[in-house]
Amino acid sequence: MAEARGEIDRVDAALAVLLERRALLAARIQRLKPVGGFQGRDMERERRLVAGMARRAPRLGVRRLAPIMNAVIEAGLHAADEERARDRDADGR
């Protein structure tokens, strides 16, 4: 059991790094969009993203991956919003 949990811990550590990278990339895209944040979400793109992930992870499938990716996307959007607010505060706006 300890060995299996150790493997999960290593996967979780890698996942954390990938989630942070994704959030940084999403923040960059938010800055480029004419309408960013939650209003700029492209639900069709998100559906295609989840479908593609489900093809790579059929054991999880769309039904399980959709809420996971929704949470990941929303966390990234919240982080980008908070970063923008900090930048505005730092600029004195």
PDB file as gemmi writes it, atoms N, CA and C in Angstrom:
CRYST1    1.000    1.000    1.000  90.00  90.00  90.00 P 1                      
ATOM      1  N   MET A   1       0.828  -1.186   0.000  1.00  0.00           N  
ATOM      2  CA  MET A   1       0.000   0.000   0.000  1.00  0.00           C  
ATOM      3  C   MET A   1       0.874   1.252   0.000  1.00  0.00           C  
ATOM      4  N   ALA A   2       1.932   1.279   0.784  1.00  0.00           N  
ATOM      5  CA  ALA A   2       2.795   2.457   0.859  1.00  0.00           C  
ATOM      6  C   ALA A   2       3.410   2.768  -0.503  1.00  0.00           C  
ATOM      7  N   GLU A   3       3.793   1.735  -1.237  1.00  0.00           N  
ATOM      8  CA  GLU A   3       4.388   1.947  -2.562  1.00  0.00           C  
ATOM      9  C   GLU A   3       3.364   2.561  -3.524  1.00  0.00           C  
ATOM     10  N   ALA A   4       2.156   2.038  -3.508  1.00  0.00           N  
ATOM     11  CA  ALA A   4       1.104   2.568  -4.384  1.00  0.00           C  
ATOM     12  C   ALA A   4       0.779   4.018  -4.018  1.00  0.00           C  
ATOM     13  N   ARG A   5       0.729   4.302  -2.730  1.00  0.00           N  
ATOM     14  CA  ARG A   5       0.466   5.689  -2.305  1.00  0.00           C  
ATOM     15  C   ARG A   5       1.614   6.610  -2.700  1.00  0.00           C  
ATOM     16  N   GLY A   6       2.817   6.092  -2.646  1.00  0.00           N  
ATOM     17  CA  GLY A   6       3.974   6.871  -3.089  1.00  0.00           C  
ATOM     18  C   GLY A   6       3.865   7.216  -4.564  1.00  0.00           C  
ATOM     19  N   GLU A   7       3.409   6.251  -5.359  1.00  0.00           N  
ATOM     20  CA  GLU A   7       3.201   6.514  -6.790  1.00  0.00           C  
ATOM     21  C   GLU A   7       2.131   7.585  -6.991  1.00  0.00           C  
ATOM     22  N   ILE A   8       1.046   7.494  -6.228  1.00  0.00           N  
ATOM     23  CA  ILE A   8      -0.004   8.516  -6.325  1.00  0.00           C  
ATOM     24  C   ILE A   8       0.558   9.878  -5.944  1.00  0.00           C  
ATOM     25  N   ASP A   9       1.373   9.932  -4.892  1.00  0.00           N  
ATOM     26  CA  ASP A   9       1.974  11.201  -4.479  1.00  0.00           C  
ATOM     27  C   ASP A   9       2.831  11.801  -5.594  1.00  0.00           C  
ATOM     28  N   ARG A  10       3.566  10.953  -6.314  1.00  0.00           N  
ATOM     29  CA  ARG A  10       4.406  11.447  -7.413  1.00  0.00           C  
ATOM     30  C   ARG A  10       3.534  11.957  -8.569  1.00  0.00           C  
ATOM     31  N   VAL A  11       2.468  11.243  -8.867  1.00  0.00           N  
ATOM     32  CA  VAL A  11       1.547  11.698  -9.914  1.00  0.00           C  
ATOM     33  C   VAL A  11       0.896  13.012  -9.498  1.00  0.00           C  
ATOM     34  N   ASP A  12       0.475  13.111  -8.234  1.00  0.00           N  
ATOM     35  CA  ASP A  12      -0.140  14.349  -7.740  1.00  0.00           C  
ATOM     36  C   ASP A  12       0.828  15.518  -7.825  1.00  0.00           C  
ATOM     37  N   ALA A  13       2.097  15.279  -7.522  1.00  0.00           N  
ATOM     38  CA  ALA A  13       3.095  16.345  -7.606  1.00  0.00           C  
ATOM     39  C   ALA A  13       3.256  16.813  -9.058  1.00  0.00           C  
ATOM     40  N   ALA A  14       3.310  15.865  -9.984  1.00  0.00           N  
ATOM     41  CA  ALA A  14       3.412  16.214 -11.406  1.00  0.00           C  
ATOM     42  C   ALA A  14       2.149  16.932 -11.873  1.00  0.00           C  
ATOM     43  N   LEU A  15       1.008  16.475 -11.404  1.00  0.00           N  
ATOM     44  CA  LEU A  15      -0.265  17.102 -11.765  1.00  0.00           C  
ATOM     45  C   LEU A  15      -0.318  18.547 -11.277  1.00  0.00           C  
ATOM     46  N   ALA A  16       0.181  18.800 -10.079  1.00  0.00           N  
ATOM     47  CA  ALA A  16       0.201  20.168  -9.545  1.00  0.00           C  
ATOM     48  C   ALA A  16       1.031  21.084 -10.441  1.00  0.00           C  
ATOM     49  N   VAL A  17       2.182  20.602 -10.887  1.00  0.00           N  
ATOM     50  CA  VAL A  17       3.041  21.395 -11.770  1.00  0.00           C  
ATOM     51  C   VAL A  17       2.324  21.660 -13.097  1.00  0.00           C  
ATOM     52  N   LEU A  18       1.671  20.644 -13.647  1.00  0.00           N  
ATOM     53  CA  LEU A  18       0.948  20.814 -14.906  1.00  0.00           C  
ATOM     54  C   LEU A  18      -0.244  21.756 -14.758  1.00  0.00           C  
ATOM     55  N   LEU A  19      -0.951  21.670 -13.644  1.00  0.00           N  
ATOM     56  CA  LEU A  19      -2.083  22.575 -13.414  1.00  0.00           C  
ATOM     57  C   LEU A  19      -1.612  24.017 -13.297  1.00  0.00           C  
ATOM     58  N   GLU A  20      -0.500  24.239 -12.634  1.00  0.00           N  
ATOM     59  CA  GLU A  20       0.055  25.591 -12.530  1.00  0.00           C  
ATOM     60  C   GLU A  20       0.453  26.105 -13.909  1.00  0.00           C  
ATOM     61  N   ARG A  21       1.090  25.257 -14.689  1.00  0.00           N  
ATOM     62  CA  ARG A  21       1.477  25.649 -16.057  1.00  0.00           C  
ATOM     63  C   ARG A  21       0.248  25.985 -16.887  1.00  0.00           C  
ATOM     64  N   ARG A  22      -0.796  25.174 -16.769  1.00  0.00           N  
ATOM     65  CA  ARG A  22      -2.027  25.427 -17.507  1.00  0.00           C  
ATOM     66  C   ARG A  22      -2.637  26.760 -17.091  1.00  0.00           C  
ATOM     67  N   ALA A  23      -2.651  27.033 -15.800  1.00  0.00           N  
ATOM     68  CA  ALA A  23      -3.215  28.287 -15.305  1.00  0.00           C  
ATOM     69  C   ALA A  23      -2.437  29.486 -15.844  1.00  0.00           C  
ATOM     70  N   LEU A  24      -1.116  29.385 -15.911  1.00  0.00           N  
ATOM     71  CA  LEU A  24      -0.300  30.469 -16.454  1.00  0.00           C  
ATOM     72  C   LEU A  24      -0.583  30.688 -17.938  1.00  0.00           C  
ATOM     73  N   LEU A  25      -0.711  29.598 -18.681  1.00  0.00           N  
ATOM     74  CA  LEU A  25      -1.034  29.708 -20.109  1.00  0.00           C  
ATOM     75  C   LEU A  25      -2.423  30.302 -20.311  1.00  0.00           C  
ATOM     76  N   ALA A  26      -3.378  29.864 -19.506  1.00  0.00           N  
ATOM     77  CA  ALA A  26      -4.743  30.382 -19.615  1.00  0.00           C  
ATOM     78  C   ALA A  26      -4.768  31.870 -19.275  1.00  0.00           C  
ATOM     79  N   ALA A  27      -3.990  32.298 -18.299  1.00  0.00           N  
ATOM     80  CA  ALA A  27      -3.925  33.719 -17.948  1.00  0.00           C  
ATOM     81  C   ALA A  27      -3.380  34.526 -19.119  1.00  0.00           C  
ATOM     82  N   ARG A  28      -2.388  33.984 -19.808  1.00  0.00           N  
ATOM     83  CA  ARG A  28      -1.846  34.672 -20.983  1.00  0.00           C  
ATOM     84  C   ARG A  28      -2.929  34.833 -22.049  1.00  0.00           C  
ATOM     85  N   ILE A  29      -3.688  33.783 -22.275  1.00  0.00           N  
ATOM     86  CA  ILE A  29      -4.766  33.839 -23.262  1.00  0.00           C  
ATOM     87  C   ILE A  29      -5.830  34.842 -22.839  1.00  0.00           C  
ATOM     88  N   GLN A  30      -6.136  34.893 -21.542  1.00  0.00           N  
ATOM     89  CA  GLN A  30      -7.137  35.846 -21.057  1.00  0.00           C  
ATOM     90  C   GLN A  30      -6.727  37.284 -21.373  1.00  0.00           C  
ATOM     91  N   ARG A  31      -5.432  37.562 -21.289  1.00  0.00           N  
ATOM     92  CA  ARG A  31      -4.949  38.914 -21.592  1.00  0.00           C  
ATOM     93  C   ARG A  31      -5.084  39.239 -23.079  1.00  0.00           C  
ATOM     94  N   LEU A  32      -5.081  38.221 -23.934  1.00  0.00           N  
ATOM     95  CA  LEU A  32      -5.161  38.430 -25.376  1.00  0.00           C  
ATOM     96  C   LEU A  32      -6.594  38.507 -25.900  1.00  0.00           C  
ATOM     97  N   LYS A  33      -7.536  37.960 -25.161  1.00  0.00           N  
ATOM     98  CA  LYS A  33      -8.929  37.926 -25.608  1.00  0.00           C  
ATOM     99  C   LYS A  33      -9.569  39.308 -25.517  1.00  0.00           C  
ATOM    100  N   PRO A  34     -10.430  39.625 -26.503  1.00  0.00           N  
ATOM    101  CA  PRO A  34     -11.157  40.894 -26.398  1.00  0.00           C  
ATOM    102  C   PRO A  34     -12.115  40.902 -25.206  1.00  0.00           C  
ATOM    103  N   VAL A  35     -12.710  39.759 -24.914  1.00  0.00           N  
ATOM    104  CA  VAL A  35     -13.572  39.597 -23.738  1.00  0.00           C  
ATOM    105  C   VAL A  35     -12.995  38.444 -22.950  1.00  0.00           C  
ATOM    106  N   GLY A  36     -12.422  38.749 -21.810  1.00  0.00           N  
ATOM    107  CA  GLY A  36     -11.772  37.712 -21.025  1.00  0.00           C  
ATOM    108  C   GLY A  36     -12.627  37.250 -19.871  1.00  0.00           C  
ATOM    109  N   GLY A  37     -12.005  36.523 -18.998  1.00  0.00           N  
ATOM    110  CA  GLY A  37     -12.680  36.032 -17.804  1.00  0.00           C  
ATOM    111  C   GLY A  37     -13.782  35.052 -18.127  1.00  0.00           C  
ATOM    112  N   PHE A  38     -14.734  34.970 -17.223  1.00  0.00           N  
ATOM    113  CA  PHE A  38     -15.820  34.010 -17.363  1.00  0.00           C  
ATOM    114  C   PHE A  38     -16.700  34.327 -18.576  1.00  0.00           C  
ATOM    115  N   GLN A  39     -16.802  35.602 -18.936  1.00  0.00           N  
ATOM    116  CA  GLN A  39     -17.618  35.986 -20.087  1.00  0.00           C  
ATOM    117  C   GLN A  39     -17.004  35.517 -21.396  1.00  0.00           C  
ATOM    118  N   GLY A  40     -15.703  35.328 -21.416  1.00  0.00           N  
ATOM    119  CA  GLY A  40     -15.020  34.929 -22.634  1.00  0.00           C  
ATOM    120  C   GLY A  40     -14.888  33.426 -22.820  1.00  0.00           C  
ATOM    121  N   ARG A  41     -15.547  32.655 -21.979  1.00  0.00           N  
ATOM    122  CA  ARG A  41     -15.445  31.193 -22.088  1.00  0.00           C  
ATOM    123  C   ARG A  41     -16.023  30.703 -23.401  1.00  0.00           C  
ATOM    124  N   ASP A  42     -15.370  29.730 -23.970  1.00  0.00           N  
ATOM    125  CA  ASP A  42     -15.813  29.102 -25.210  1.00  0.00           C  
ATOM    126  C   ASP A  42     -16.265  27.686 -24.865  1.00  0.00           C  
ATOM    127  N   MET A  43     -17.552  27.549 -24.616  1.00  0.00           N  
ATOM    128  CA  MET A  43     -18.076  26.266 -24.133  1.00  0.00           C  
ATOM    129  C   MET A  43     -17.899  25.148 -25.171  1.00  0.00           C  
ATOM    130  N   GLU A  44     -17.979  25.485 -26.444  1.00  0.00           N  
ATOM    131  CA  GLU A  44     -17.779  24.460 -27.480  1.00  0.00           C  
ATOM    132  C   GLU A  44     -16.334  23.960 -27.447  1.00  0.00           C  
ATOM    133  N   ARG A  45     -15.390  24.866 -27.297  1.00  0.00           N  
ATOM    134  CA  ARG A  45     -13.984  24.459 -27.181  1.00  0.00           C  
ATOM    135  C   ARG A  45     -13.782  23.584 -25.945  1.00  0.00           C  
ATOM    136  N   GLU A  46     -14.427  23.944 -24.849  1.00  0.00           N  
ATOM    137  CA  GLU A  46     -14.310  23.148 -23.630  1.00  0.00           C  
ATOM    138  C   GLU A  46     -14.889  21.751 -23.832  1.00  0.00           C  
ATOM    139  N   ARG A  47     -16.009  21.643 -24.552  1.00  0.00           N  
ATOM    140  CA  ARG A  47     -16.579  20.318 -24.839  1.00  0.00           C  
ATOM    141  C   ARG A  47     -15.620  19.479 -25.679  1.00  0.00           C  
ATOM    142  N   ARG A  48     -15.014  20.124 -26.680  1.00  0.00           N  
ATOM    143  CA  ARG A  48     -14.042  19.393 -27.516  1.00  0.00           C  
ATOM    144  C   ARG A  48     -12.831  18.965 -26.693  1.00  0.00           C  
ATOM    145  N   LEU A  49     -12.382  19.830 -25.798  1.00  0.00           N  
ATOM    146  CA  LEU A  49     -11.255  19.516 -24.920  1.00  0.00           C  
ATOM    147  C   LEU A  49     -11.559  18.271 -24.089  1.00  0.00           C  
ATOM    148  N   VAL A  50     -12.731  18.252 -23.473  1.00  0.00           N  
ATOM    149  CA  VAL A  50     -13.119  17.120 -22.618  1.00  0.00           C  
ATOM    150  C   VAL A  50     -13.267  15.854 -23.447  1.00  0.00           C  
ATOM    151  N   ALA A  51     -13.850  15.969 -24.630  1.00  0.00           N  
ATOM    152  CA  ALA A  51     -14.003  14.788 -25.498  1.00  0.00           C  
ATOM    153  C   ALA A  51     -12.631  14.228 -25.868  1.00  0.00           C  
ATOM    154  N   GLY A  52     -11.689  15.112 -26.185  1.00  0.00           N  
ATOM    155  CA  GLY A  52     -10.335  14.660 -26.513  1.00  0.00           C  
ATOM    156  C   GLY A  52      -9.651  13.998 -25.332  1.00  0.00           C  
ATOM    157  N   MET A  53      -9.850  14.556 -24.166  1.00  0.00           N  
ATOM    158  CA  MET A  53      -9.270  13.953 -22.966  1.00  0.00           C  
ATOM    159  C   MET A  53      -9.900  12.591 -22.699  1.00  0.00           C  
ATOM    160  N   ALA A  54     -11.198  12.480 -22.930  1.00  0.00           N  
ATOM    161  CA  ALA A  54     -11.893  11.209 -22.693  1.00  0.00           C  
ATOM    162  C   ALA A  54     -11.367  10.121 -23.631  1.00  0.00           C  
ATOM    163  N   ARG A  55     -10.988  10.512 -24.836  1.00  0.00           N  
ATOM    164  CA  ARG A  55     -10.391   9.519 -25.750  1.00  0.00           C  
ATOM    165  C   ARG A  55      -9.061   9.017 -25.192  1.00  0.00           C  
ATOM    166  N   ARG A  56      -8.337   9.876 -24.505  1.00  0.00           N  
ATOM    167  CA  ARG A  56      -7.050   9.477 -23.915  1.00  0.00           C  
ATOM    168  C   ARG A  56      -7.221   8.790 -22.564  1.00  0.00           C  
ATOM    169  N   ALA A  57      -8.341   9.050 -21.919  1.00  0.00           N  
ATOM    170  CA  ALA A  57      -8.613   8.475 -20.597  1.00  0.00           C  
ATOM    171  C   ALA A  57     -10.011   7.862 -20.587  1.00  0.00           C  
ATOM    172  N   PRO A  58     -10.206   6.796 -21.363  1.00  0.00           N  
ATOM    173  CA  PRO A  58     -11.557   6.221 -21.494  1.00  0.00           C  
ATOM    174  C   PRO A  58     -12.126   5.690 -20.181  1.00  0.00           C  
ATOM    175  N   ARG A  59     -11.284   5.329 -19.255  1.00  0.00           N  
ATOM    176  CA  ARG A  59     -11.767   4.836 -17.968  1.00  0.00           C  
ATOM    177  C   ARG A  59     -12.514   5.933 -17.209  1.00  0.00           C  
ATOM    178  N   LEU A  60     -12.103   7.182 -17.409  1.00  0.00           N  
ATOM    179  CA  LEU A  60     -12.783   8.308 -16.768  1.00  0.00           C  
ATOM    180  C   LEU A  60     -13.964   8.777 -17.603  1.00  0.00           C  
ATOM    181  N   GLY A  61     -13.769   8.894 -18.907  1.00  0.00           N  
ATOM    182  CA  GLY A  61     -14.854   9.285 -19.796  1.00  0.00           C  
ATOM    183  C   GLY A  61     -15.297  10.730 -19.617  1.00  0.00           C  
ATOM    184  N   VAL A  62     -16.159  11.162 -20.528  1.00  0.00           N  
ATOM    185  CA  VAL A  62     -16.643  12.539 -20.538  1.00  0.00           C  
ATOM    186  C   VAL A  62     -17.369  12.876 -19.244  1.00  0.00           C  
ATOM    187  N   ARG A  63     -18.211  11.989 -18.782  1.00  0.00           N  
ATOM    188  CA  ARG A  63     -19.044  12.267 -17.600  1.00  0.00           C  
ATOM    189  C   ARG A  63     -18.216  12.596 -16.368  1.00  0.00           C  
ATOM    190  N   ARG A  64     -17.091  11.939 -16.205  1.00  0.00           N  
ATOM    191  CA  ARG A  64     -16.241  12.204 -15.035  1.00  0.00           C  
ATOM    192  C   ARG A  64     -15.250  13.337 -15.292  1.00  0.00           C  
ATOM    193  N   LEU A  65     -14.768  13.431 -16.535  1.00  0.00           N  
ATOM    194  CA  LEU A  65     -13.776  14.456 -16.840  1.00  0.00           C  
ATOM    195  C   LEU A  65     -14.378  15.860 -16.931  1.00  0.00           C  
ATOM    196  N   ALA A  66     -15.630  15.970 -17.362  1.00  0.00           N  
ATOM    197  CA  ALA A  66     -16.240  17.289 -17.539  1.00  0.00           C  
ATOM    198  C   ALA A  66     -16.220  18.118 -16.252  1.00  0.00           C  
ATOM    199  N   PRO A  67     -16.661  17.579 -15.114  1.00  0.00           N  
ATOM    200  CA  PRO A  67     -16.612  18.410 -13.901  1.00  0.00           C  
ATOM    201  C   PRO A  67     -15.188  18.701 -13.431  1.00  0.00           C  
ATOM    202  N   ILE A  68     -14.271  17.792 -13.679  1.00  0.00           N  
ATOM    203  CA  ILE A  68     -12.876  18.024 -13.309  1.00  0.00           C  
ATOM    204  C   ILE A  68     -12.319  19.191 -14.115  1.00  0.00           C  
ATOM    205  N   MET A  69     -12.533  19.143 -15.430  1.00  0.00           N  
ATOM    206  CA  MET A  69     -11.994  20.200 -16.283  1.00  0.00           C  
ATOM    207  C   MET A  69     -12.717  21.520 -16.052  1.00  0.00           C  
ATOM    208  N   ASN A  70     -13.999  21.468 -15.742  1.00  0.00           N  
ATOM    209  CA  ASN A  70     -14.710  22.697 -15.405  1.00  0.00           C  
ATOM    210  C   ASN A  70     -14.058  23.347 -14.176  1.00  0.00           C  
ATOM    211  N   ALA A  71     -13.746  22.538 -13.180  1.00  0.00           N  
ATOM    212  CA  ALA A  71     -13.091  23.066 -11.973  1.00  0.00           C  
ATOM    213  C   ALA A  71     -11.704  23.613 -12.298  1.00  0.00           C  
ATOM    214  N   VAL A  72     -10.959  22.928 -13.145  1.00  0.00           N  
ATOM    215  CA  VAL A  72      -9.622  23.392 -13.531  1.00  0.00           C  
ATOM    216  C   VAL A  72      -9.720  24.720 -14.273  1.00  0.00           C  
ATOM    217  N   ILE A  73     -10.652  24.806 -15.219  1.00  0.00           N  
ATOM    218  CA  ILE A  73     -10.827  26.033 -16.001  1.00  0.00           C  
ATOM    219  C   ILE A  73     -11.258  27.183 -15.100  1.00  0.00           C  
ATOM    220  N   GLU A  74     -12.220  26.928 -14.239  1.00  0.00           N  
ATOM    221  CA  GLU A  74     -12.690  27.988 -13.339  1.00  0.00           C  
ATOM    222  C   GLU A  74     -11.594  28.429 -12.370  1.00  0.00           C  
ATOM    223  N   ALA A  75     -10.798  27.493 -11.880  1.00  0.00           N  
ATOM    224  CA  ALA A  75      -9.693  27.868 -10.988  1.00  0.00           C  
ATOM    225  C   ALA A  75      -8.707  28.768 -11.725  1.00  0.00           C  
ATOM    226  N   GLY A  76      -8.419  28.443 -12.971  1.00  0.00           N  
ATOM    227  CA  GLY A  76      -7.521  29.270 -13.770  1.00  0.00           C  
ATOM    228  C   GLY A  76      -8.081  30.657 -14.020  1.00  0.00           C  
ATOM    229  N   LEU A  77      -9.388  30.733 -14.289  1.00  0.00           N  
ATOM    230  CA  LEU A  77     -10.025  32.032 -14.511  1.00  0.00           C  
ATOM    231  C   LEU A  77     -10.013  32.875 -13.242  1.00  0.00           C  
ATOM    232  N   HIS A  78     -10.299  32.245 -12.114  1.00  0.00           N  
ATOM    233  CA  HIS A  78     -10.245  32.969 -10.834  1.00  0.00           C  
ATOM    234  C   HIS A  78      -8.824  33.474 -10.563  1.00  0.00           C  
ATOM    235  N   ALA A  79      -7.833  32.630 -10.813  1.00  0.00           N  
ATOM    236  CA  ALA A  79      -6.443  33.027 -10.590  1.00  0.00           C  
ATOM    237  C   ALA A  79      -6.075  34.206 -11.496  1.00  0.00           C  
ATOM    238  N   ALA A  80      -6.512  34.163 -12.756  1.00  0.00           N  
ATOM    239  CA  ALA A  80      -6.225  35.258 -13.688  1.00  0.00           C  
ATOM    240  C   ALA A  80      -6.907  36.540 -13.234  1.00  0.00           C  
ATOM    241  N   ASP A  81      -8.159  36.427 -12.763  1.00  0.00           N  
ATOM    242  CA  ASP A  81      -8.871  37.610 -12.247  1.00  0.00           C  
ATOM    243  C   ASP A  81      -8.141  38.214 -11.054  1.00  0.00           C  
ATOM    244  N   GLU A  82      -7.685  37.363 -10.144  1.00  0.00           N  
ATOM    245  CA  GLU A  82      -6.973  37.843  -8.961  1.00  0.00           C  
ATOM    246  C   GLU A  82      -5.649  38.500  -9.352  1.00  0.00           C  
ATOM    247  N   GLU A  83      -4.983  37.921 -10.326  1.00  0.00           N  
ATOM    248  CA  GLU A  83      -3.714  38.483 -10.803  1.00  0.00           C  
ATOM    249  C   GLU A  83      -3.945  39.863 -11.431  1.00  0.00           C  
ATOM    250  N   ARG A  84      -4.994  39.983 -12.231  1.00  0.00           N  
ATOM    251  CA  ARG A  84      -5.325  41.283 -12.836  1.00  0.00           C  
ATOM    252  C   ARG A  84      -5.630  42.319 -11.762  1.00  0.00           C  
ATOM    253  N   ALA A  85      -6.371  41.913 -10.742  1.00  0.00           N  
ATOM    254  CA  ALA A  85      -6.710  42.842  -9.651  1.00  0.00           C  
ATOM    255  C   ALA A  85      -5.449  43.283  -8.916  1.00  0.00           C  
ATOM    256  N   ARG A  86      -4.527  42.360  -8.659  1.00  0.00           N  
ATOM    257  CA  ARG A  86      -3.260  42.714  -8.004  1.00  0.00           C  
ATOM    258  C   ARG A  86      -2.456  43.679  -8.865  1.00  0.00           C  
ATOM    259  N   ASP A  87      -2.429  43.410 -10.176  1.00  0.00           N  
ATOM    260  CA  ASP A  87      -1.694  44.290 -11.090  1.00  0.00           C  
ATOM    261  C   ASP A  87      -2.299  45.689 -11.097  1.00  0.00           C  
ATOM    262  N   ARG A  88      -3.633  45.778 -11.100  1.00  0.00           N  
ATOM    263  CA  ARG A  88      -4.300  47.083 -11.069  1.00  0.00           C  
ATOM    264  C   ARG A  88      -3.976  47.823  -9.765  1.00  0.00           C  
ATOM    265  N   ASP A  89      -4.003  47.075  -8.650  1.00  0.00           N  
ATOM    266  CA  ASP A  89      -3.700  47.690  -7.351  1.00  0.00           C  
ATOM    267  C   ASP A  89      -2.251  48.186  -7.315  1.00  0.00           C  
ATOM    268  N   ALA A  90      -1.347  47.400  -7.880  1.00  0.00           N  
ATOM    269  CA  ALA A  90       0.067  47.775  -7.894  1.00  0.00           C  
ATOM    270  C   ALA A  90       0.294  49.001  -8.764  1.00  0.00           C  
ATOM    271  N   ASP A  91      -0.497  49.135  -9.820  1.00  0.00           N  
ATOM    272  CA  ASP A  91      -0.385  50.293 -10.711  1.00  0.00           C  
ATOM    273  C   ASP A  91      -1.106  51.515 -10.162  1.00  0.00           C  
ATOM    274  N   GLY A  92      -1.855  51.336  -9.063  1.00  0.00           N  
ATOM    275  CA  GLY A  92      -2.573  52.433  -8.445  1.00  0.00           C  
ATOM    276  C   GLY A  92      -3.843  52.830  -9.164  1.00  0.00           C  
ATOM    277  N   ARG A  93      -4.411  51.878  -9.911  1.00  0.00           N  
ATOM    278  CA  ARG A  93      -5.664  52.180 -10.634  1.00  0.00           C  
ATOM    279  C   ARG A  93      -6.860  51.872  -9.813  1.00  0.00           C  
TER     280      ARG A  93                                                      
END                                                                             
